[in-house]
Amino acid sequence: MNLAETLNLGCLCRTLNPERLRQQLETDPCLQGMLDGLTATHPHLFSETAVFVDPGMRTAVGQAIAAIERVVALPAYQQLALTHAPDIARHDFGPAGVFMGYDFHLGEHGPRLIEINTNAGGALLNAALARAHRDCCEPMQGLMDASSDLTHINQSFVAMFRAEWQAQRGTQPLRTVLITDDAPDSQYLAPEFALARQLFLAHGITAAVGDARELLWKDGALWHPALPGVAVDLVYNRLTDFSLSDPTHEALRSAYVAGAAVVTPHPRAHALFADKRNLITLGDDALLASWGVSAGDRRILQAVVPHTERVTADHADALWARRRQLFFKPVAGYGAKAAYRGDKLTRGVWADILAGGFIAQALVPPSERLVDVDGVPTRLKLDLRAYTFRGQVQLLAARTYTGQTTNFRTAGGGFSPVVVLPAIALDGDTRPLPPLAVCLPSS
């Protein structure tokens, strides 16, 4: 094992400083009490334990994301992806989509892509969490990934939204932002909406959190009661109605189609990246070769993208026979909803899957992190999320859990900061290990 794997399976140290986390979250009087509220309602949102990643793994993740983005940029790929997308996805106003989330499982042969999400939540929370862990103790300072500038990452997030605005509006000033979802106050990550609002306000942009169902489309502009007297310039869209097809979102849909408001992320981004049928395309080496994708990029994708196929009735028996090696997901699913490990399937659920709209993905076991749960060393599964913008990784974060999928209901689990370690080999290397080597198992 490399150093990262050894620490993940042998280090029980807790690096979260709760008071530091409070300071990072409650940066304004209007945010006071956020940590206490999260602790009461989301007791397993934040892990007290960091996840260690080998620098080679971090590099491989970045290379995989860059290769995927190059393929997605191809006209042939876009034409194919849009054939099964709603018409609204054909609108291209310029923005790329904020907070793209690439989710990976980490194995001995490198990262494996599990899925891509276009409205990945948690970036602001994870940035605050990472800063709180980094500040915990002096020994951590030498191990934290210096390439991730956590001090200025919030400025980078604001710059990302400004870039989205400029991609559609050029030099016009960005005045107002609406952070929107259905019933935003009741959403699981509602505290992050408050953090986003405060971030925009701190950078001179009027911002509000508002229910998407209360939007109004009139006089060629988008309006919301949370922004009285001023039109909405940019919508930070947290809806899971990816095509804006719900009748209650008609105002947002109309404004988007008319180009009257900048919406990010948007239906086109979901169609090109997050529809899980795209994983079939990304893993089709012959098809990619016919499009002129380089041999290097194809090698990366063959190593990173697990085999994925459509679930259809004509090969139902073969899929059922192989179900224990497969994971089944709805093509437009999110948050692990209606996703099933094949070895857990019942005949009733299988009938629902065959009814349509699912893909079957080769099962990729997650790696693990040992944590202390009430004094008992406990192994949790982990996955790695890369938050990106236009193919550039802004932040790495991990999620630790038990069960089939991430759930934020696991004692000792939740969001975990990622520590990218120095390149140090354990076998035959006599150089001193970093201070956290005291966490290594004794045997």
Secondary structure, DSSP 8 states (H G I E B T S, - for coil): --HHHHHHHH-------HHHHHHHH--SGGGTTHHHHHHHH-TTSB-SS-EEE-HHHHHHHHHHHHHHHHHHTSHHHHHHHHHTS-GGGG---S---SSEEEEEEEETTEEEEEEEESS---HHHHHHHHHHHHTS-HHHHTTS-TTS-TTSHHHHHHHHHHHHHHHHHTTS---EEEEEESSGGGSTTHHHHHHHHHHHHHTT-EEEEEEGGG-EEETTEEE-TTSTTS---EEEE--S-TT--SGGGHHHHHHHHTT-SEEES-HHHIIIIISTTHHHHHT-HHHHHHTT--HHHHHHHHHHS--EEE--GGGHHHHHHTGGGEEEEETT--TTTT-EEGGG--HHHHHHHHTS-EEEEE----EEEEEEETTEEEEEEEEEEEEEETTEEEEEEEEEE-SSS--S-STT-EEEEEEE-----SSS--S---GGGGGS---
